[in-house]
Amino acid sequence: MMDRRRLICRVAGAAALAASGGFLVACSDAKSKVQFHSVDVTGASYAKNFDLTDFNGKERTLADYKGDVVAVFFGYTHCPDVCPTTLAELAQVRKKLGSQSDKFQVLFVSLDPERDTPTVLKSYLGAFDKSFVGLYTPSISDLPKLAKSFKIFYQKVDGKASDGYSVDHSAATFIYDPQGRLRLYSPNDNSVANMTSDVKLLLKGA
């Protein structure tokens, strides 16, 4: 039986797509002829940029990664299943890219800045791939605005222990082309092979 949190994350991801259904229909009419495995959201009017801090204390925007295919995933380091699974898969994608791996950048945006300190983020992400970068909002109060701009869902769920809460959240990856344009929305059940194929197409200029 599917774990409750995984089910919630899948439902949340579907809800995010449904919430933006209007533009998805429009995009499907105007998208390129290339057939991606992920959802083609070329021309999306949201998730265009961010203003965050990385785990080295440097301010970051999408422009810093221009020239690379960028995968942005929202999660938290205490996540029991979806986050580590997705990060492990993204690490596999990077490995399968071979000589092109340095043109694929994974950005992990924390939805739990209270516990995800820069040190925690660096240690956590380094266990998957040393190239992965952890990002967080300068202030917790900035997180709702960021989530809204990316049309993602997140909700803190209290546990029994004082710091034992969890965070239900959307479980999908936003993928940008080397020009910094949002192109794909990859659901959490997308395969490594499919994501790798999509990234290679973007690197070729699709």
N, C-alpha and C positions, 0 to 999 in steps of 0.2 A: 504493500500500500504506500502511496506517495506521502512523504513527510509533510506535515501541516504547513511548515514555513515554505517549502518548495511550492506547494499548491498555491499558497497566498501570493508568492512572488510571481507565479505564472499568471494568476488571475490579475494581479496588479499590472503586469506587463500588457496583458490583453486590454485592460481598462485604459491604459495610456494610449494604446493604438486607437481604441474606440473613440476616446475623447478628441483625438485629432483626425477623425475619419474624414472630415470634409476636405482637408488638404491632401490626404492620401489618395483620394479619388482623383483629384485634380492632377497630382503628380503622376499617377499611373497613365494619364492621357498624354503627358508631355515628356515623360522620361525617355532616356536613350533606348536604342534598340538592343543594347546589351542585356542579356538575361542574367541577373544576379540571383544567388540563392537566398540572400537576405532580402528584406523588404526594401524596395527602392523608394527613397524619400527625397530624391533629387528635387531641389526647388523649395524645400521646406522653409517656412517662415519663422521657425523657432530653433532653439539650440544652436544659434549662430556663433556664440562666443562665450567666454567666461573671464572672470577676473579673480584668480585664486592664488594661494600661496603654496609652493611645493615644500616637501619635507626637508629641504635645505634652507628654507626661509626666503626663497626668491619668488617675487611676484611673477605670475604666469598668465598668458593668454594663448589662444589658439595660434596666433601669429608666430609664437616662439617655435612652433613645430612645423612651420610651412616647409614643404618639400618632402614630408613624410606622410604616409597613410597613418591616421591617428584613430585609435580605438579608445573611447571614453566609457567607463563603467562606473556606476554609482553603487556603493556598498559600505560595509564596515568590517573591521578586522575581527570582531567577535562573532561574525556570521557563521553558523554551524555547517552550512552546506552549499547554498547557491554561489556565494562569493568565492570560496576556495575552488569550487568546481570550475567556474567561469575563468578565473585567473589561471588555473592549470591548463585549461583549453587554449587560452590566449598565448600562454608560454609555448604550447605545442605548435600553434600557428606560426609563431616567430621562428621556431626551430625548423619547421618545414619550408620556410621561405629561403633558407640557405644563405647564399651570398646577398640576398635582398633584405635580410633580417634587420639590418641597420636602418632601413627605410620604413620600418613599422614600429610605431611608438604607442605603448599602452599607458593610459592615464587612469588612475583609480581615484575617484572623488569620494571622500569620506562623508557619510551621512550621520556620523557619530563623533563629531569633533571633541566631545567631552572626554572620551577615552582614547581616541585615535590621535595621540600626540605625534609630532614629527618623528621621534625616535621609534615609536611603535609602528608607524606606517613604514618606515624604511626597513625595519627588521622583518616585518610581515611580508612586504612585497619582494624583498630580496630573496626570500625562500622560494619564490616562483621564478623570478628572472631579475637579474641585477639592473636591467635597463628600465624596468617598470618605475613609473613616477607616481608618488602619492600626492594628492592635492587636497586642500581643505579651505573652507571659507575663513576670512580674517576674523569674523565674529559669528557666533552661533545664530544671532539674529538675522544674518544674511542668508542662511540656509533656505528658508521658505521661498525667498525671491529667486534663488538659483534653481530650486526644484521646479518652480512654476515656469521659469524660462525654458526648461528642458522638458516640461510636461511629464515629470516623473512623480510617482507616489512614494511617500515614506511616512511611517508612523511608529513612534516609540511605544513599545508594549512593556509595561512594568512586570517584573518578576518578583520572586519571593525575597531575594537578597536586595540590599540597598542599591547595589550597582549591577544587579543581575538582569537588567532589562534587555530586550531584544529590539530589533528594528525591522518591521515589515517594509518591504520596498519593491519597486519595479525591478525586474530582472531582465534587462536587455542591454545591448552594447550599441552605442552610437559610433558610426564609422565615417571618417572624413577623408576626402581625397587630398593629394599633395598640395592643392590650391587652398585648402582650409575650408572647403564646402562640405556641408553635411550631405552624405549620399545614401547611406544605408542604415537600417535599423535591424540589428541581428538579435532575434529572440534567444532566450536562454537554452532552448532545445536545438539550436542550430549545431551542426556537426563541425568538427575541426576541419575536415576536408572541404566543406562548403565555405567556411570562413576564409580558409587559405586561398581557395579559388577566387573568391570575391576580392581579397586584398591584392592578389596578383593582377586582376583585371584593372583595378584602380591604379596600380603602379605602372601599368602599360598605357594609362591615359584614358581609360574607358569613362 
